[in-house]
Amino acid sequence: MIMKKFLYQKYFTIVLTADDSLTVLERCKYLFSCVLTFAPVAIILSALGVWFETNKLFLCSIIVFIFINMILGGRMHWKSRTFSMKLLLQKTVEMIMVVGIVYLVLELILKVAGENVITSSFQATLQVATLLYPGGKILKNIFILSEGEHPPKWLMQKIYNFQNNGDLKEFMSLKKPQKVE
């Protein structure tokens, strides 16, 4: 804390005394504009740092899932002779944007709603649903590549049902899945 205060004092001293041609009022104006410019960036970076610390596993998982989906999608199209690097990269960037924007919007809605049991449950459902967007595509591609042998059909049915109805309790249960409507 003492070091931080010392650095701030030195920074402000340098800013206020660096140019002899500026008046004190101009120096204060420039200092104020610097603070106004960098403060929002610092606040956003701080909030992202806090979010990252609590969601490290989720973020790493989504990155890995998108990368694996890109590889498997490329493999599927290579096998069917419809592969295009441009299309592969375009679809991957599109998936990153869709996942990022949808997750951001829903996460901000949850933050406004506050901390309670309902929002905690919804956040878990949101993260599972977000992971299942690329994850479901990965499993579908593996299901096709393995000619329906793996993952088991019942698991694929659970994934299709969850993507349709968002029922996390049913998705995580051990009971036999019901058909997609």
Summary of the structure (lengths in Angstrom):
residues: 181
radius of gyration: 24.7
end to end distance: 59.8
largest distance: 78.9
contacts: 424
relative contact order: 0.07
helix: 81%
strand: 0%
